[in-house]
């Protein structure tokens, strides 16, 4: 014969279930936020690298332009 739980035991079990669910949801939320921060940092790093690449290319073009403007023109 199945044992009947007392109502207080049932309420306590439900309370524990709710607390565990809340803790799991909090941890999942924290993990999602951490993943989002990591993705944002990666995008920022890529953007910074592109800026550096562009600046380096611009400096190369400037140097080439200065070098070519110093050469005497052939007639």
C-alpha positions in Angstrom: 0.0 0.0 0.0 1.3 3.4 -0.9 2.2 5.7 1.9 0.5 9.0 2.0 2.7 12.0 2.6 1.7 14.4 5.2 0.8 17.8 3.9 3.7 19.6 5.6 6.2 17.2 4.0 4.6 17.9 0.7 4.9 21.6 1.2 8.5 21.3 2.3 9.4 19.2 -0.8 7.7 21.8 -3.1 9.6 24.6 -1.3 12.9 22.8 -1.8 12.1 22.2 -5.5 11.3 25.9 -6.0 14.6 26.9 -4.4 16.6 24.5 -6.5 14.9 25.7 -9.6 15.6 29.3 -8.7 19.3 28.5 -8.1 19.6 26.7 -11.4 17.9 29.6 -13.3 20.2 32.0 -11.5 23.3 30.0 -12.5 22.1 29.7 -16.1 21.4 33.4 -16.3 24.9 34.1 -15.0 26.4 31.8 -17.5 24.5 33.5 -20.3 25.7 36.9 -19.2 29.3 35.7 -19.0 29.0 34.2 -22.5 27.5 37.5 -23.8 30.4 39.5 -22.1 32.9 37.2 -23.8 31.2 37.7 -27.2 31.2 41.5 -26.7 34.9 41.4 -25.8 35.7 39.4 -28.9 33.9 41.9 -31.1 35.7 44.7 -29.5 39.0 43.0 -30.0 38.2 42.4 -33.7 37.2 46.0 -34.1 40.4 47.2 -32.5 42.5 44.9 -34.7 40.7 46.3 -37.8 41.5 49.8 -36.7 45.1 48.9 -36.2 45.3 47.2 -39.6 43.7 50.2 -41.3 46.1 52.6 -39.6 49.1 50.5 -40.7 47.8 50.4 -44.3 47.3 54.2 -44.2 50.8 54.7 -42.9 52.2 52.5 -45.7 50.3 54.5 -48.4 51.6 57.8 -46.9 55.2 56.5 -46.9 54.9 55.4 -50.5 53.4 58.7 -51.5 56.2 60.6 -49.8 58.9 58.4 -51.4 57.4 58.8 -54.9 57.0 62.5 -54.6 60.7 62.8 -53.7 61.9 61.0 -56.8 62.8 63.3 -59.7 60.3 63.0 -62.6 61.7 61.6 -65.9 61.3 63.9 -68.9 
